[in-house]
């Protein structure tokens, strides 16, 4: 059964945590139930990503419009021509403030949303440019996030578990990335019938099935999210190309085997020694200032001899670096 058919207010509340607003959640559920399959959000692994981003943007469905201070940043909206607002400080920054769970912002985005709704949903959809508050009326409130998701083609990133790229396309950067990861874990667990905090229980089941190969520690890291992704993809209504990609931002660093590490130290020892001598910078020059000329001359002569050694051993050094590179690249 498609995930959104199992999604209800109770489960959405579990995902959001805190104190979500029921009317905001109902708007999301209404749009998902009616239009979700049309835009590929009947695939659970996509839905988990979609819900995670909405939860972050709306502070767990507490808000469906931007709180207006106005702050210094919000005042600048008035002249944000990149958002379709005018150059004049005429109040369009406030008029086209963020609305819906995805925070549609700027006149250009409201215009795009209007065109999309009239093409894909209803030809007589409201004119959100004239009256942007209509974006927070059902079914448009729940469709706002769906419009953004579909027009930015975010299913392609969700299919490969690329939470970083989903975030970049929504946020323009990685603001709040840790919170988005947290909401993804909660959404994925709830969609599979777990408690939103039962990472350990999921890890145990996933490990028994061979989907998770990490440590059962109750911590939702990249391997756990990759396993969540794959098990959600198995529940899709049709076969997808979803693959167990580990998100790039938190990818585990490879550990060098002891033998390779020893080899690295042995073969790069000369490099490290020479680098220390020749890269002292200001500190090195400052220390020379207090020495007599005979000592400085002696150090200079030593430096010249070392340079000659480097030139003579150049081929051996290059060969050593190549061997180390091959050893590191061969780590499974």
C-alpha positions, 0 to 999 in steps of 0.5 A: 500500500502506498505510504501516503495512504497510511499517513494520517494526522497521528503519524504526521504528528509523530514525524513533526514532534513538538506542537504542530498545527492540525490545520496545517497538517490537514492541508498537507494530507489533503494534497498528498491524498489527491495529487501525490501519485500524480507527482510521484509522491506515492513512493515512500522513499520520496515521501520521506524526503518531502516530509522532512523538508516541509517539517524543517521549513515549517518548524514541524508544521507550526507555521504556514506563513513567514513570521514578519518582524520585519527583520533587517533581512525581511526589509531587504525583500522589498528590493529583491528583484531576483525574487521578482519584487520591484526595486522600490521599497513599496511593501511587496517584500511583505506582500510576497512573504513566505507562505505554505509549508515550503515558504513560497517567497517573492512575486516571481514564485507566486506567479510561477505557482499560479501558472503551474496550478492553472496548468496541472490542477485547475484552470481557474486557480486563484491569482496568487499574485493579486492575492497571495493569501489565497496560497494558504487556502486548501487545496493550494496550501498543500499544493505549494510544496508539491509545486516546488518539489515537482518543478525543481525535479527533486524526485531524482535526488530523492531516488538516490537518497541525496538529501544534500542536493534536495536541501540545496535545491530548496534552501540554496545552501545547507542551512538547517541541514542537521535538522533536515536529516533529523526529520528525515529519520523520523519520517522514514521510521514512522512511514515504516511503522516504527516510533520516530525515535526507535533507531535501534529497533530499525537497525536490528531488523535491517541488520538481520535482513542484511540491509544495514551493516553498521553497528547497532548503536541507536545513532542515525548516521549515513549508513542507517539513512541508506538502509532506511532509504532502501527499505522504503524503496522496497514499498514503492508501488512500482519498481524504482532505480533507488540505490543505497547512496550515503549522503555526501555531507556526512559520508564516513571517512575511510580508515587506512589499514595499519600496513598502508599507514606505516608505508605512508609514514616511511615513504613520506618521512623525507617530505615531512622533514623537508617541508618542516625546514623550508616552510617555517615562514615568518617564525623560521625567519624570526628565529634566524634573526637572533643567530650570528652570521656563521650559524646562519651561513651554516644553516644556509649551506645545509639547506642547499645540500638538502635541496641537492638531495631532493633533486637527486632523489626526485624520481624515488620520491615521485615513485613513493608517492605513486605507491602510496596513492595506489595503496590508498585507492585500493582500500575497499 
